[in-house]
Amino acid sequence: MNLFERRNAIMKILRKEGRTTVSSLAQRFDVSERAIYSDITALSLD
């Protein structure tokens, strides 16, 4: 999964579930928590 796909997937999860944790997203996508924080920051700027 590339960066664009992961960020879209994060948005889908948030729309569906309403909330989640950084650690659960990191585990789900097998990336670091720092990567998830970067994704969330980028998504918030769009």
Secondary structure, 3 states (H helix, E strand, C coil): CCHHHHHHHHHHHHHHHCCCCHHHHHHHHCCCHHHHHHHHHHHHHC
